[in-house]
């Protein structure tokens, strides 16, 4: 594994490194990168073998779905079914919100079977790396505490990935808020960096 302190690089070098990592992701490599909320383990979500490696590194139950990370909100409709209620939530993106929607068949069942959590994080480096949808699952052994900086990540996890992109400390230092959109209803699955009351106000204003 290689640790890259991305914040120490000048613009040209950073662009070169990011382009290289994107090629490596397409080859099935596994990375750890900071997001706006926590450090996550990412791989090409459309590559079932790469996704399997992520489950194995985390020691995660294969029946537990993973979320995906996208570059921007314009890509969401390619991977999930959206409606007017979901579109109202897009005003919070990029940001520390995971929106769970009914997935489209392009997302392999190993990632999620019926519904897929979607993130567009408020972290430029992570979004730049999204040459394809990336798995976004915390960089820890399942059940352990999430990491907000590289130094917090278990060595057992670090040693099994291919690249580690160190962005410094995560902006929010708190997991994302997770909501599920079911028809015209919204369900809170986890309250995190965005208070649920704020989400409800946005829906009512819409």
PyMOL commands that place a pseudoatom at each C-alpha (Angstrom):
pseudoatom trace, name=CA, resn=UNK, resi=1, chain=A, elem=C, hetatm=0, pos=[0.000, 0.000, 0.000]
pseudoatom trace, name=CA, resn=UNK, resi=2, chain=A, elem=C, hetatm=0, pos=[1.070, 3.556, -0.725]
pseudoatom trace, name=CA, resn=UNK, resi=3, chain=A, elem=C, hetatm=0, pos=[0.135, 6.596, 1.375]
pseudoatom trace, name=CA, resn=UNK, resi=4, chain=A, elem=C, hetatm=0, pos=[-0.275, 9.807, -0.617]
pseudoatom trace, name=CA, resn=UNK, resi=5, chain=A, elem=C, hetatm=0, pos=[-0.481, 13.075, 1.339]
pseudoatom trace, name=CA, resn=UNK, resi=6, chain=A, elem=C, hetatm=0, pos=[-2.540, 14.814, -1.305]
pseudoatom trace, name=CA, resn=UNK, resi=7, chain=A, elem=C, hetatm=0, pos=[-2.614, 18.165, 0.488]
pseudoatom trace, name=CA, resn=UNK, resi=8, chain=A, elem=C, hetatm=0, pos=[1.189, 18.440, 0.199]
pseudoatom trace, name=CA, resn=UNK, resi=9, chain=A, elem=C, hetatm=0, pos=[1.155, 18.280, -3.617]
pseudoatom trace, name=CA, resn=UNK, resi=10, chain=A, elem=C, hetatm=0, pos=[1.055, 21.214, -6.001]
pseudoatom trace, name=CA, resn=UNK, resi=11, chain=A, elem=C, hetatm=0, pos=[-1.828, 21.421, -8.493]
pseudoatom trace, name=CA, resn=UNK, resi=12, chain=A, elem=C, hetatm=0, pos=[-0.020, 19.731, -11.380]
pseudoatom trace, name=CA, resn=UNK, resi=13, chain=A, elem=C, hetatm=0, pos=[1.280, 16.862, -9.281]
pseudoatom trace, name=CA, resn=UNK, resi=14, chain=A, elem=C, hetatm=0, pos=[-2.095, 16.392, -7.606]
pseudoatom trace, name=CA, resn=UNK, resi=15, chain=A, elem=C, hetatm=0, pos=[-3.809, 16.177, -10.995]
pseudoatom trace, name=CA, resn=UNK, resi=16, chain=A, elem=C, hetatm=0, pos=[-1.244, 13.613, -12.145]
pseudoatom trace, name=CA, resn=UNK, resi=17, chain=A, elem=C, hetatm=0, pos=[-1.733, 11.512, -8.997]
pseudoatom trace, name=CA, resn=UNK, resi=18, chain=A, elem=C, hetatm=0, pos=[-5.527, 11.638, -9.227]
pseudoatom trace, name=CA, resn=UNK, resi=19, chain=A, elem=C, hetatm=0, pos=[-5.482, 10.602, -12.889]
pseudoatom trace, name=CA, resn=UNK, resi=20, chain=A, elem=C, hetatm=0, pos=[-3.224, 7.663, -12.016]
pseudoatom trace, name=CA, resn=UNK, resi=21, chain=A, elem=C, hetatm=0, pos=[-5.471, 6.563, -9.143]
pseudoatom trace, name=CA, resn=UNK, resi=22, chain=A, elem=C, hetatm=0, pos=[-8.524, 6.705, -11.415]
pseudoatom trace, name=CA, resn=UNK, resi=23, chain=A, elem=C, hetatm=0, pos=[-6.795, 4.311, -13.829]
pseudoatom trace, name=CA, resn=UNK, resi=24, chain=A, elem=C, hetatm=0, pos=[-5.938, 2.034, -10.915]
pseudoatom trace, name=CA, resn=UNK, resi=25, chain=A, elem=C, hetatm=0, pos=[-9.562, 2.029, -9.739]
pseudoatom trace, name=CA, resn=UNK, resi=26, chain=A, elem=C, hetatm=0, pos=[-10.626, 0.880, -13.208]
pseudoatom trace, name=CA, resn=UNK, resi=27, chain=A, elem=C, hetatm=0, pos=[-8.099, -1.961, -12.869]
pseudoatom trace, name=CA, resn=UNK, resi=28, chain=A, elem=C, hetatm=0, pos=[-9.829, -3.172, -9.702]
pseudoatom trace, name=CA, resn=UNK, resi=29, chain=A, elem=C, hetatm=0, pos=[-7.555, -1.562, -7.112]
pseudoatom trace, name=CA, resn=UNK, resi=30, chain=A, elem=C, hetatm=0, pos=[-8.841, -0.676, -3.634]
pseudoatom trace, name=CA, resn=UNK, resi=31, chain=A, elem=C, hetatm=0, pos=[-8.286, 2.748, -2.118]
pseudoatom trace, name=CA, resn=UNK, resi=32, chain=A, elem=C, hetatm=0, pos=[-8.860, 4.529, 1.153]
pseudoatom trace, name=CA, resn=UNK, resi=33, chain=A, elem=C, hetatm=0, pos=[-9.699, 8.225, 0.893]
pseudoatom trace, name=CA, resn=UNK, resi=34, chain=A, elem=C, hetatm=0, pos=[-11.108, 10.843, 3.200]
pseudoatom trace, name=CA, resn=UNK, resi=35, chain=A, elem=C, hetatm=0, pos=[-14.570, 12.195, 2.465]
pseudoatom trace, name=CA, resn=UNK, resi=36, chain=A, elem=C, hetatm=0, pos=[-16.361, 15.123, 4.087]
pseudoatom trace, name=CA, resn=UNK, resi=37, chain=A, elem=C, hetatm=0, pos=[-17.516, 12.824, 6.905]
pseudoatom trace, name=CA, resn=UNK, resi=38, chain=A, elem=C, hetatm=0, pos=[-15.184, 9.849, 7.521]
pseudoatom trace, name=CA, resn=UNK, resi=39, chain=A, elem=C, hetatm=0, pos=[-12.394, 7.963, 5.750]
pseudoatom trace, name=CA, resn=UNK, resi=40, chain=A, elem=C, hetatm=0, pos=[-13.816, 5.290, 3.498]
pseudoatom trace, name=CA, resn=UNK, resi=41, chain=A, elem=C, hetatm=0, pos=[-12.742, 2.207, 1.568]
pseudoatom trace, name=CA, resn=UNK, resi=42, chain=A, elem=C, hetatm=0, pos=[-13.551, 2.661, -2.099]
pseudoatom trace, name=CA, resn=UNK, resi=43, chain=A, elem=C, hetatm=0, pos=[-13.512, 0.475, -5.169]
pseudoatom trace, name=CA, resn=UNK, resi=44, chain=A, elem=C, hetatm=0, pos=[-15.266, 0.420, -8.519]
pseudoatom trace, name=CA, resn=UNK, resi=45, chain=A, elem=C, hetatm=0, pos=[-18.834, -0.409, -7.482]
pseudoatom trace, name=CA, resn=UNK, resi=46, chain=A, elem=C, hetatm=0, pos=[-19.486, -1.947, -10.917]
pseudoatom trace, name=CA, resn=UNK, resi=47, chain=A, elem=C, hetatm=0, pos=[-16.617, -4.440, -10.478]
pseudoatom trace, name=CA, resn=UNK, resi=48, chain=A, elem=C, hetatm=0, pos=[-17.946, -7.361, -8.417]
pseudoatom trace, name=CA, resn=UNK, resi=49, chain=A, elem=C, hetatm=0, pos=[-14.495, -8.765, -7.647]
pseudoatom trace, name=CA, resn=UNK, resi=50, chain=A, elem=C, hetatm=0, pos=[-13.306, -5.396, -6.324]
pseudoatom trace, name=CA, resn=UNK, resi=51, chain=A, elem=C, hetatm=0, pos=[-16.441, -5.034, -4.210]
pseudoatom trace, name=CA, resn=UNK, resi=52, chain=A, elem=C, hetatm=0, pos=[-15.891, -8.521, -2.798]
pseudoatom trace, name=CA, resn=UNK, resi=53, chain=A, elem=C, hetatm=0, pos=[-12.392, -7.468, -1.703]
pseudoatom trace, name=CA, resn=UNK, resi=54, chain=A, elem=C, hetatm=0, pos=[-13.842, -4.482, 0.147]
pseudoatom trace, name=CA, resn=UNK, resi=55, chain=A, elem=C, hetatm=0, pos=[-16.244, -6.754, 2.050]
pseudoatom trace, name=CA, resn=UNK, resi=56, chain=A, elem=C, hetatm=0, pos=[-13.376, -9.061, 2.937]
pseudoatom trace, name=CA, resn=UNK, resi=57, chain=A, elem=C, hetatm=0, pos=[-11.067, -6.256, 4.098]
pseudoatom trace, name=CA, resn=UNK, resi=58, chain=A, elem=C, hetatm=0, pos=[-13.792, -4.870, 6.374]
pseudoatom trace, name=CA, resn=UNK, resi=59, chain=A, elem=C, hetatm=0, pos=[-14.943, -8.331, 7.486]
pseudoatom trace, name=CA, resn=UNK, resi=60, chain=A, elem=C, hetatm=0, pos=[-18.405, -7.101, 6.578]
pseudoatom trace, name=CA, resn=UNK, resi=61, chain=A, elem=C, hetatm=0, pos=[-21.455, -9.334, 6.257]
pseudoatom trace, name=CA, resn=UNK, resi=62, chain=A, elem=C, hetatm=0, pos=[-22.142, -9.781, 2.528]
pseudoatom trace, name=CA, resn=UNK, resi=63, chain=A, elem=C, hetatm=0, pos=[-25.854, -9.308, 3.252]
pseudoatom trace, name=CA, resn=UNK, resi=64, chain=A, elem=C, hetatm=0, pos=[-25.238, -5.733, 4.418]
pseudoatom trace, name=CA, resn=UNK, resi=65, chain=A, elem=C, hetatm=0, pos=[-25.496, -3.316, 1.494]
pseudoatom trace, name=CA, resn=UNK, resi=66, chain=A, elem=C, hetatm=0, pos=[-22.947, -0.614, 0.687]
pseudoatom trace, name=CA, resn=UNK, resi=67, chain=A, elem=C, hetatm=0, pos=[-23.518, 2.920, -0.515]
pseudoatom trace, name=CA, resn=UNK, resi=68, chain=A, elem=C, hetatm=0, pos=[-21.979, 4.440, -3.609]
pseudoatom trace, name=CA, resn=UNK, resi=69, chain=A, elem=C, hetatm=0, pos=[-20.262, 7.756, -4.184]
pseudoatom trace, name=CA, resn=UNK, resi=70, chain=A, elem=C, hetatm=0, pos=[-20.860, 9.806, -7.340]
pseudoatom trace, name=CA, resn=UNK, resi=71, chain=A, elem=C, hetatm=0, pos=[-19.157, 12.847, -8.859]
pseudoatom trace, name=CA, resn=UNK, resi=72, chain=A, elem=C, hetatm=0, pos=[-22.318, 15.008, -9.000]
pseudoatom trace, name=CA, resn=UNK, resi=73, chain=A, elem=C, hetatm=0, pos=[-26.085, 14.920, -8.719]
pseudoatom trace, name=CA, resn=UNK, resi=74, chain=A, elem=C, hetatm=0, pos=[-26.514, 14.641, -12.501]
pseudoatom trace, name=CA, resn=UNK, resi=75, chain=A, elem=C, hetatm=0, pos=[-25.286, 11.031, -12.308]
pseudoatom trace, name=CA, resn=UNK, resi=76, chain=A, elem=C, hetatm=0, pos=[-27.819, 9.846, -9.717]
pseudoatom trace, name=CA, resn=UNK, resi=77, chain=A, elem=C, hetatm=0, pos=[-30.575, 9.009, -12.194]
pseudoatom trace, name=CA, resn=UNK, resi=78, chain=A, elem=C, hetatm=0, pos=[-28.254, 6.613, -14.041]
pseudoatom trace, name=CA, resn=UNK, resi=79, chain=A, elem=C, hetatm=0, pos=[-27.999, 4.361, -10.988]
pseudoatom trace, name=CA, resn=UNK, resi=80, chain=A, elem=C, hetatm=0, pos=[-31.278, 4.859, -9.086]
pseudoatom trace, name=CA, resn=UNK, resi=81, chain=A, elem=C, hetatm=0, pos=[-34.925, 5.753, -9.590]
pseudoatom trace, name=CA, resn=UNK, resi=82, chain=A, elem=C, hetatm=0, pos=[-35.653, 9.313, -8.518]
pseudoatom trace, name=CA, resn=UNK, resi=83, chain=A, elem=C, hetatm=0, pos=[-38.857, 11.293, -7.954]
pseudoatom trace, name=CA, resn=UNK, resi=84, chain=A, elem=C, hetatm=0, pos=[-39.731, 14.878, -7.021]
pseudoatom trace, name=CA, resn=UNK, resi=85, chain=A, elem=C, hetatm=0, pos=[-39.165, 14.224, -3.320]
pseudoatom trace, name=CA, resn=UNK, resi=86, chain=A, elem=C, hetatm=0, pos=[-35.682, 12.880, -3.961]
pseudoatom trace, name=CA, resn=UNK, resi=87, chain=A, elem=C, hetatm=0, pos=[-34.903, 15.884, -6.171]
pseudoatom trace, name=CA, resn=UNK, resi=88, chain=A, elem=C, hetatm=0, pos=[-35.679, 18.234, -3.277]
pseudoatom trace, name=CA, resn=UNK, resi=89, chain=A, elem=C, hetatm=0, pos=[-32.953, 16.524, -1.259]
pseudoatom trace, name=CA, resn=UNK, resi=90, chain=A, elem=C, hetatm=0, pos=[-30.428, 17.155, -4.024]
pseudoatom trace, name=CA, resn=UNK, resi=91, chain=A, elem=C, hetatm=0, pos=[-30.206, 20.775, -2.804]
pseudoatom trace, name=CA, resn=UNK, resi=92, chain=A, elem=C, hetatm=0, pos=[-28.192, 19.373, 0.135]
pseudoatom trace, name=CA, resn=UNK, resi=93, chain=A, elem=C, hetatm=0, pos=[-25.606, 17.874, -2.214]
pseudoatom trace, name=CA, resn=UNK, resi=94, chain=A, elem=C, hetatm=0, pos=[-22.670, 17.900, -2.315]
pseudoatom trace, name=CA, resn=UNK, resi=95, chain=A, elem=C, hetatm=0, pos=[-22.891, 17.338, 1.412]
pseudoatom trace, name=CA, resn=UNK, resi=96, chain=A, elem=C, hetatm=0, pos=[-22.910, 14.860, 4.310]
pseudoatom trace, name=CA, resn=UNK, resi=97, chain=A, elem=C, hetatm=0, pos=[-26.127, 13.121, 3.262]
pseudoatom trace, name=CA, resn=UNK, resi=98, chain=A, elem=C, hetatm=0, pos=[-26.778, 9.571, 2.038]
pseudoatom trace, name=CA, resn=UNK, resi=99, chain=A, elem=C, hetatm=0, pos=[-30.020, 9.234, 0.065]
pseudoatom trace, name=CA, resn=UNK, resi=100, chain=A, elem=C, hetatm=0, pos=[-31.340, 5.681, -0.202]
pseudoatom trace, name=CA, resn=UNK, resi=101, chain=A, elem=C, hetatm=0, pos=[-33.288, 5.070, -3.412]
pseudoatom trace, name=CA, resn=UNK, resi=102, chain=A, elem=C, hetatm=0, pos=[-34.563, 2.103, -5.405]
pseudoatom trace, name=CA, resn=UNK, resi=103, chain=A, elem=C, hetatm=0, pos=[-31.564, 0.983, -7.444]
pseudoatom trace, name=CA, resn=UNK, resi=104, chain=A, elem=C, hetatm=0, pos=[-31.308, 0.284, -11.148]
pseudoatom trace, name=CA, resn=UNK, resi=105, chain=A, elem=C, hetatm=0, pos=[-29.931, -3.050, -12.471]
pseudoatom trace, name=CA, resn=UNK, resi=106, chain=A, elem=C, hetatm=0, pos=[-26.574, -1.484, -13.416]
pseudoatom trace, name=CA, resn=UNK, resi=107, chain=A, elem=C, hetatm=0, pos=[-25.597, -1.679, -9.724]
pseudoatom trace, name=CA, resn=UNK, resi=108, chain=A, elem=C, hetatm=0, pos=[-24.518, -5.275, -8.924]
pseudoatom trace, name=CA, resn=UNK, resi=109, chain=A, elem=C, hetatm=0, pos=[-26.502, -7.118, -6.255]
pseudoatom trace, name=CA, resn=UNK, resi=110, chain=A, elem=C, hetatm=0, pos=[-23.303, -7.632, -4.249]
pseudoatom trace, name=CA, resn=UNK, resi=111, chain=A, elem=C, hetatm=0, pos=[-23.345, -3.870, -3.547]
pseudoatom trace, name=CA, resn=UNK, resi=112, chain=A, elem=C, hetatm=0, pos=[-27.050, -3.626, -2.763]
pseudoatom trace, name=CA, resn=UNK, resi=113, chain=A, elem=C, hetatm=0, pos=[-30.040, -5.725, -3.708]
pseudoatom trace, name=CA, resn=UNK, resi=114, chain=A, elem=C, hetatm=0, pos=[-33.078, -3.431, -3.908]
pseudoatom trace, name=CA, resn=UNK, resi=115, chain=A, elem=C, hetatm=0, pos=[-32.179, -0.007, -2.550]
pseudoatom trace, name=CA, resn=UNK, resi=116, chain=A, elem=C, hetatm=0, pos=[-28.893, 1.847, -2.934]
pseudoatom trace, name=CA, resn=UNK, resi=117, chain=A, elem=C, hetatm=0, pos=[-27.489, 4.575, -0.711]
pseudoatom trace, name=CA, resn=UNK, resi=118, chain=A, elem=C, hetatm=0, pos=[-26.034, 7.410, -2.773]
pseudoatom trace, name=CA, resn=UNK, resi=119, chain=A, elem=C, hetatm=0, pos=[-23.492, 10.019, -1.676]
pseudoatom trace, name=CA, resn=UNK, resi=120, chain=A, elem=C, hetatm=0, pos=[-22.137, 13.111, -3.402]
pseudoatom trace, name=CA, resn=UNK, resi=121, chain=A, elem=C, hetatm=0, pos=[-19.689, 14.226, -0.701]
pseudoatom trace, name=CA, resn=UNK, resi=122, chain=A, elem=C, hetatm=0, pos=[-18.566, 17.761, 0.005]
pseudoatom trace, name=CA, resn=UNK, resi=123, chain=A, elem=C, hetatm=0, pos=[-14.939, 16.782, -0.647]
pseudoatom trace, name=CA, resn=UNK, resi=124, chain=A, elem=C, hetatm=0, pos=[-13.384, 17.649, -4.007]
pseudoatom trace, name=CA, resn=UNK, resi=125, chain=A, elem=C, hetatm=0, pos=[-10.680, 14.966, -4.017]
pseudoatom trace, name=CA, resn=UNK, resi=126, chain=A, elem=C, hetatm=0, pos=[-13.169, 12.167, -3.420]
pseudoatom trace, name=CA, resn=UNK, resi=127, chain=A, elem=C, hetatm=0, pos=[-15.504, 13.444, -6.132]
pseudoatom trace, name=CA, resn=UNK, resi=128, chain=A, elem=C, hetatm=0, pos=[-12.633, 13.794, -8.595]
pseudoatom trace, name=CA, resn=UNK, resi=129, chain=A, elem=C, hetatm=0, pos=[-11.821, 10.113, -8.092]
pseudoatom trace, name=CA, resn=UNK, resi=130, chain=A, elem=C, hetatm=0, pos=[-15.344, 9.058, -9.118]
pseudoatom trace, name=CA, resn=UNK, resi=131, chain=A, elem=C, hetatm=0, pos=[-14.480, 8.008, -12.654]
pseudoatom trace, name=CA, resn=UNK, resi=132, chain=A, elem=C, hetatm=0, pos=[-17.086, 5.286, -11.910]
pseudoatom trace, name=CA, resn=UNK, resi=133, chain=A, elem=C, hetatm=0, pos=[-19.435, 4.884, -8.936]
pseudoatom trace, name=CA, resn=UNK, resi=134, chain=A, elem=C, hetatm=0, pos=[-17.268, 4.065, -5.926]
pseudoatom trace, name=CA, resn=UNK, resi=135, chain=A, elem=C, hetatm=0, pos=[-18.186, 2.057, -2.871]
pseudoatom trace, name=CA, resn=UNK, resi=136, chain=A, elem=C, hetatm=0, pos=[-18.336, 4.290, 0.191]
pseudoatom trace, name=CA, resn=UNK, resi=137, chain=A, elem=C, hetatm=0, pos=[-18.046, 2.325, 3.380]
pseudoatom trace, name=CA, resn=UNK, resi=138, chain=A, elem=C, hetatm=0, pos=[-16.095, 3.399, 6.432]
pseudoatom trace, name=CA, resn=UNK, resi=139, chain=A, elem=C, hetatm=0, pos=[-12.418, 2.425, 6.571]
pseudoatom trace, name=CA, resn=UNK, resi=140, chain=A, elem=C, hetatm=0, pos=[-12.634, 0.165, 9.581]
pseudoatom trace, name=CA, resn=UNK, resi=141, chain=A, elem=C, hetatm=0, pos=[-13.343, -3.403, 10.585]
pseudoatom trace, name=CA, resn=UNK, resi=142, chain=A, elem=C, hetatm=0, pos=[-17.126, -3.766, 10.765]
pseudoatom trace, name=CA, resn=UNK, resi=143, chain=A, elem=C, hetatm=0, pos=[-18.394, -2.721, 14.161]
pseudoatom trace, name=CA, resn=UNK, resi=144, chain=A, elem=C, hetatm=0, pos=[-15.360, -0.589, 15.009]
pseudoatom trace, name=CA, resn=UNK, resi=145, chain=A, elem=C, hetatm=0, pos=[-15.321, 3.200, 15.227]
pseudoatom trace, name=CA, resn=UNK, resi=146, chain=A, elem=C, hetatm=0, pos=[-14.992, 5.190, 11.983]
pseudoatom trace, name=CA, resn=UNK, resi=147, chain=A, elem=C, hetatm=0, pos=[-11.791, 7.130, 11.263]
pseudoatom trace, name=CA, resn=UNK, resi=148, chain=A, elem=C, hetatm=0, pos=[-11.633, 10.884, 10.718]
pseudoatom trace, name=CA, resn=UNK, resi=149, chain=A, elem=C, hetatm=0, pos=[-7.927, 10.946, 9.836]
pseudoatom trace, name=CA, resn=UNK, resi=150, chain=A, elem=C, hetatm=0, pos=[-5.477, 8.370, 8.457]
pseudoatom trace, name=CA, resn=UNK, resi=151, chain=A, elem=C, hetatm=0, pos=[-3.811, 7.905, 11.846]
pseudoatom trace, name=CA, resn=UNK, resi=152, chain=A, elem=C, hetatm=0, pos=[-7.116, 6.558, 13.244]
pseudoatom trace, name=CA, resn=UNK, resi=153, chain=A, elem=C, hetatm=0, pos=[-7.361, 3.722, 10.696]
pseudoatom trace, name=CA, resn=UNK, resi=154, chain=A, elem=C, hetatm=0, pos=[-6.601, 0.179, 11.831]
pseudoatom trace, name=CA, resn=UNK, resi=155, chain=A, elem=C, hetatm=0, pos=[-3.302, -1.178, 10.466]
pseudoatom trace, name=CA, resn=UNK, resi=156, chain=A, elem=C, hetatm=0, pos=[-5.150, -4.397, 9.610]
pseudoatom trace, name=CA, resn=UNK, resi=157, chain=A, elem=C, hetatm=0, pos=[-7.217, -2.361, 7.124]
pseudoatom trace, name=CA, resn=UNK, resi=158, chain=A, elem=C, hetatm=0, pos=[-4.387, -0.140, 5.843]
pseudoatom trace, name=CA, resn=UNK, resi=159, chain=A, elem=C, hetatm=0, pos=[-2.188, -3.099, 4.964]
pseudoatom trace, name=CA, resn=UNK, resi=160, chain=A, elem=C, hetatm=0, pos=[-4.827, -4.686, 2.701]
pseudoatom trace, name=CA, resn=UNK, resi=161, chain=A, elem=C, hetatm=0, pos=[-5.617, -1.759, 0.388]
pseudoatom trace, name=CA, resn=UNK, resi=162, chain=A, elem=C, hetatm=0, pos=[-3.593, -0.536, -2.585]
pseudoatom trace, name=CA, resn=UNK, resi=163, chain=A, elem=C, hetatm=0, pos=[-3.585, 3.239, -2.079]
pseudoatom trace, name=CA, resn=UNK, resi=164, chain=A, elem=C, hetatm=0, pos=[-4.339, 5.590, 0.805]
pseudoatom trace, name=CA, resn=UNK, resi=165, chain=A, elem=C, hetatm=0, pos=[-5.166, 9.199, -0.056]
pseudoatom trace, name=CA, resn=UNK, resi=166, chain=A, elem=C, hetatm=0, pos=[-4.554, 11.361, 2.999]
pseudoatom trace, name=CA, resn=UNK, resi=167, chain=A, elem=C, hetatm=0, pos=[-6.635, 14.566, 2.822]
pseudoatom trace, name=CA, resn=UNK, resi=168, chain=A, elem=C, hetatm=0, pos=[-5.984, 15.487, 6.446]
pseudoatom trace, name=CA, resn=UNK, resi=169, chain=A, elem=C, hetatm=0, pos=[-8.897, 15.546, 8.888]
pseudoatom trace, name=CA, resn=UNK, resi=170, chain=A, elem=C, hetatm=0, pos=[-12.402, 15.099, 7.523]
pseudoatom trace, name=CA, resn=UNK, resi=171, chain=A, elem=C, hetatm=0, pos=[-14.477, 18.282, 7.471]
pseudoatom trace, name=CA, resn=UNK, resi=172, chain=A, elem=C, hetatm=0, pos=[-17.471, 17.186, 9.561]
pseudoatom trace, name=CA, resn=UNK, resi=173, chain=A, elem=C, hetatm=0, pos=[-15.871, 14.434, 11.649]
pseudoatom trace, name=CA, resn=UNK, resi=174, chain=A, elem=C, hetatm=0, pos=[-19.268, 12.772, 11.877]
pseudoatom trace, name=CA, resn=UNK, resi=175, chain=A, elem=C, hetatm=0, pos=[-21.010, 10.130, 9.716]
pseudoatom trace, name=CA, resn=UNK, resi=176, chain=A, elem=C, hetatm=0, pos=[-23.489, 11.219, 7.066]
pseudoatom trace, name=CA, resn=UNK, resi=177, chain=A, elem=C, hetatm=0, pos=[-27.198, 11.447, 7.753]
pseudoatom trace, name=CA, resn=UNK, resi=178, chain=A, elem=C, hetatm=0, pos=[-28.997, 8.575, 5.982]
pseudoatom trace, name=CA, resn=UNK, resi=179, chain=A, elem=C, hetatm=0, pos=[-32.565, 8.911, 4.691]
pseudoatom trace, name=CA, resn=UNK, resi=180, chain=A, elem=C, hetatm=0, pos=[-34.623, 6.600, 2.510]
pseudoatom trace, name=CA, resn=UNK, resi=181, chain=A, elem=C, hetatm=0, pos=[-37.131, 7.855, -0.044]
pseudoatom trace, name=CA, resn=UNK, resi=182, chain=A, elem=C, hetatm=0, pos=[-40.140, 5.539, -0.425]
pseudoatom trace, name=CA, resn=UNK, resi=183, chain=A, elem=C, hetatm=0, pos=[-42.645, 6.906, -2.940]
pseudoatom trace, name=CA, resn=UNK, resi=184, chain=A, elem=C, hetatm=0, pos=[-43.610, 10.255, -1.394]
pseudoatom trace, name=CA, resn=UNK, resi=185, chain=A, elem=C, hetatm=0, pos=[-42.350, 9.505, 2.098]
pseudoatom trace, name=CA, resn=UNK, resi=186, chain=A, elem=C, hetatm=0, pos=[-38.960, 10.034, 3.692]
pseudoatom trace, name=CA, resn=UNK, resi=187, chain=A, elem=C, hetatm=0, pos=[-37.599, 7.792, 6.432]
pseudoatom trace, name=CA, resn=UNK, resi=188, chain=A, elem=C, hetatm=0, pos=[-34.681, 8.616, 8.717]
pseudoatom trace, name=CA, resn=UNK, resi=189, chain=A, elem=C, hetatm=0, pos=[-32.279, 5.671, 8.960]
pseudoatom trace, name=CA, resn=UNK, resi=190, chain=A, elem=C, hetatm=0, pos=[-29.430, 7.474, 10.773]
pseudoatom trace, name=CA, resn=UNK, resi=191, chain=A, elem=C, hetatm=0, pos=[-29.037, 11.032, 11.969]
pseudoatom trace, name=CA, resn=UNK, resi=192, chain=A, elem=C, hetatm=0, pos=[-25.532, 12.300, 11.361]
pseudoatom trace, name=CA, resn=UNK, resi=193, chain=A, elem=C, hetatm=0, pos=[-23.913, 15.535, 10.224]
pseudoatom trace, name=CA, resn=UNK, resi=194, chain=A, elem=C, hetatm=0, pos=[-27.173, 17.042, 8.896]
pseudoatom trace, name=CA, resn=UNK, resi=195, chain=A, elem=C, hetatm=0, pos=[-30.016, 17.344, 11.466]
pseudoatom trace, name=CA, resn=UNK, resi=196, chain=A, elem=C, hetatm=0, pos=[-33.171, 15.579, 10.266]
pseudoatom trace, name=CA, resn=UNK, resi=197, chain=A, elem=C, hetatm=0, pos=[-35.195, 18.703, 11.126]
pseudoatom trace, name=CA, resn=UNK, resi=198, chain=A, elem=C, hetatm=0, pos=[-33.229, 20.623, 8.496]
pseudoatom trace, name=CA, resn=UNK, resi=199, chain=A, elem=C, hetatm=0, pos=[-34.090, 17.980, 5.905]
pseudoatom trace, name=CA, resn=UNK, resi=200, chain=A, elem=C, hetatm=0, pos=[-37.791, 18.149, 6.793]
pseudoatom trace, name=CA, resn=UNK, resi=201, chain=A, elem=C, hetatm=0, pos=[-37.772, 21.959, 6.449]
pseudoatom trace, name=CA, resn=UNK, resi=202, chain=A, elem=C, hetatm=0, pos=[-36.267, 21.714, 2.963]
pseudoatom trace, name=CA, resn=UNK, resi=203, chain=A, elem=C, hetatm=0, pos=[-38.966, 19.241, 1.930]
pseudoatom trace, name=CA, resn=UNK, resi=204, chain=A, elem=C, hetatm=0, pos=[-41.727, 21.502, 3.227]
pseudoatom trace, name=CA, resn=UNK, resi=205, chain=A, elem=C, hetatm=0, pos=[-40.261, 24.568, 1.536]
pseudoatom trace, name=CA, resn=UNK, resi=206, chain=A, elem=C, hetatm=0, pos=[-39.993, 22.737, -1.761]
for i in range(1, 206): cmd.bond("trace and resi %d" % i, "trace and resi %d" % (i + 1))
show_as sticks, trace
zoom trace
